[in-house]
Amino acid sequence: MAVDLKTKEHIRGIRKAGRIVAACHKALSKRIAPGVTTQEIDRFVERFMLDRGATPAQKGYKGYPFATCASVNEVVCHGFPDSMPLEAGDIVTIDMVADLDGWKADSAWTYAIGRTTSATEKLMLAAEASLLEGIKQAMPGKRMGDIGYAVQSRAERAGFQVVTAFVGHGIGRSMHEYPEVMHSGIPGQGIQLEEGMVITIEPIITAGRPDIYIAHDGWTARTRDGAWAAQFEHTIAITKEGPIVLTRWD
């Protein structure tokens, strides 16, 4: 399967969508607190995008009914927003994709609700650090295994494991494009990265075992052992100047 390489103009289009995603996450960081529900967050995100001329690309995708995925504590990803208030000490990952003029950008962020424990803070820091290590490898001439190895080794050095059941992906006109981006791997293996690729890197890191199961709704993924998980995701353009984070917060 061929990779859909993006021109500089295409990347500018994705960046515009990415700026909306980044601004929305930044706004959310000031609103998420004990007592807020993930349904309220979902409504906020949808309205935020619509007000800026974008649409939430997740809503309706393969029948998914919400603008966001809201994954609390042991939910690793694809959690349904609901009416249960978030409690102090919880963590919640909000994953969103904005579609602006047909170009899509994707980013997930894990938020602590109020004060959290040192163990949970360590998990979140390791998950974000794993993402950043992966981004450093997103350069022409590198291989997908270099990204995966960087992510996995950083997580494991901190005492955590990568949930390998879920991967990153190419993105552009479609939300999920070729290639898949693994979060584990062997350096020097996998497809070669090229200038013009736009991908997501989105490791999910857990404090326990990486085994997961899917709930009866067909979407919500949880750890089998109940261990909590954190995820951080950016949309990245691979350029000869190095990786460009298209969903970076200002």
NORVEN-V11955 format. One record per helix or strand of 2 or more residues. SS is the DSSP state (H for helix, E for strand). FROM is the first residue (numbers start at 1). TO is the last residue. If there is no record, write none. Layout:
# NORVEN-V11955
ss=SS from=FROM to=TO
ss=SS from=FROM to=TO
This chain:
# NORVEN-V11955
ss=H from=8 to=29
ss=H from=38 to=51
ss=E from=55 to=56
ss=H from=61 to=63
ss=E from=68 to=72
ss=E from=75 to=77
ss=E from=91 to=100
ss=E from=103 to=112
ss=H from=118 to=136
ss=H from=144 to=157
ss=E from=161 to=162
ss=E from=168 to=170
ss=E from=177 to=181
ss=E from=198 to=201
ss=E from=204 to=206
ss=E from=212 to=214
ss=E from=221 to=223
ss=E from=229 to=231
ss=E from=234 to=239
ss=E from=242 to=245
